[in-house]
Amino acid sequence: MSLQPQDSPLGAFLKALREEEIDCILIGAMAAIAQGAPLMTVDYDFWVRLPERQYVRLLTIVRRQGGVIRALTLYELSDGTQVNAIFQPDGLRSFEVEWKISLWSELEAIPVKVLPLRRVIASKQAANRDKDVAVLPILRRTLRLAERLKKGGVPVRRTTERREKNPQI
């Protein structure tokens, strides 16, 4: 009998969503971080394809796994990982439309859709909360750099110019 590594609480949560046939898309800061944005956050925001009146299904999953319900849509998994369930994020189109353009990635070895950075920006812009507005310049710069790299361009470092003028640097 081979030993299987234990799922992390986040991995177990994502597996349970899949077993319950609840699709989700990773959105917010964690989606931006997954695409190279130099941000920090303490929670995972998942847009769930679930009518809001069925939020009890999410509560059941969290409780079954030893997590704590902090609010109807804010959960703390058994290891302290915070998860937000979002039913209709600001500034985004329908779940189906955003699902089609979202990128497949892996989170805790579980396949998960990740909202493209351009759409994360649209959502944060529409939410217009202070914390969202504060990160928009970073997200936009990350998007510009990613697009430049995709086109085969190499980001130019300003230190190169100074080095040419002063080789001592």
N, C-alpha and C positions, 0 to 999 in steps of 0.2 A: 504494500500500500504506500503510494508516494504522498509526501506531504505537499499540500498546496499552500501558497502564501495567503495569509489572511487579507481580505479586502479592507482597504481603509474605510472609515465611515463615509467619506464622500463617494468613493467607488461603490460601496454598498447602496448608498442612496440613489446613485445614478442607475445601478442595476435594477433596483426596485422600481424606479420610474419606468424603465424599459419593460419589466415584467408586467406592470400595470397598464402598459400601452399608453403612457403619458409622454408625448414628445416634448423635448425642451431645447432651448437655444441658450447658450452662455452669452450673456450681454454685459454691458457695463464695464467697469474698470478691469475686471479680470479678463474679459474678452480682449480688451485693448492690450493688456500685459501679454497675453498669449500671442499677440501679433507684434511684439517688440516695443511697446510703449513703456518708457521708464517711469512707471507709477508704482504706488503701493496702495494696497487695500486689505481689508480684513475679512471680506465676505465674497461669496459667490452669488451673482444674480442670475437666476434662470427664468427665462420667459417660458411658461408652461402652456401647452395647448390643452387647456382644461377650462370649462366654464367656471367662473369664480365661485358659484354656488356649490361646486364640488370640492372646495378646498379641504374638506374633511378627509378626502382620500390622501392628501399630502400629510395631514396631521397623523393619520394612521401609520403611514410609512415611517415617519420620524419617531413616533412613540415606540413602534415595534422594534426599532433599531437602538433604543435606549437614548434617544435625543430628547431635547427639551423644547417646548413651544414657547417662544418669547412673545410672539404676536401671531395673529392669524396667518401672516405671510412671512414671518421671520422665525427661523429655526436654528437651534444650536445642536449640532450632531454630537455623538457621544465623546468625541475627542476635542470638542470646543469649536470646531469649524462652524462658521456662520453661513447660512444659506437663506437667501431671499427668494421667494416665489413671486414672480411678476405675472399678472394676468393681462395687462395692456400697457406696455411701456409708452412713454411720450415719444412723439415724432416718428413712429415707425408705421409701416403699412401693415396689412394683415399678416397673421402668423404664416399663412401659406406662402405668401409672396416672399417674406423674409427668410423662410425655411429654404426656399429654392436657391437663394443667392448666398446663404450661409455656407461656411467652409467646414468640412469634416476635419476633426482633430481628435486627440485623445486626452482624456483627463483621468488620472488614476487608472490608466490602462483600459478605460471604457471609451468607446467612440462617442463623440458628442459634437453637435453642431455649434459653431462659433460665429457670432454676428460679425460681418466684415467691419474693419475699422472705420470706413467711411460712414457706415450706418450707426456705429457707436457714437460717432461725432454728431450725426443728425439727432439722435435720441437725447444726448446730453445738452445739445443746443436747445432743443424743444423743452426739456425739463426746466432749464434756466434757473436751477438752484445754484447758490453761491459755490458749492463744492464742484458742481459740474462746469460752471463757467470758468472756474480757476484752472481746470485741466485742459480746456479746449486748445490753448496755444501749443501745449505739449503734444496733444493728439494730432493736431494739424501738421506739426513739424514731423512727427513720426510717419504720418501718411505720405508727406512729400518725400521723405528719405526712402521709404519703401517703394514708392513709385519710381524714383530715380534709379534705385538698385534694380528694379524689375526691367527697366529699359536698358540695363547694362552700364549705366553710369556709376561712377565711383564718387562717393561724397568727398568733397575737397575739405581738407582740414586747414584752418586758418594758420596753424603753427608752421605750415610749409612756407607761407609768405614771409613770416618773421625769420625763419631759419635761413632763407636766401639772403636777407638783408644783414643778418647777424649770425654767422656760422657757429658762434659760441653757444647758442641755445640748444 
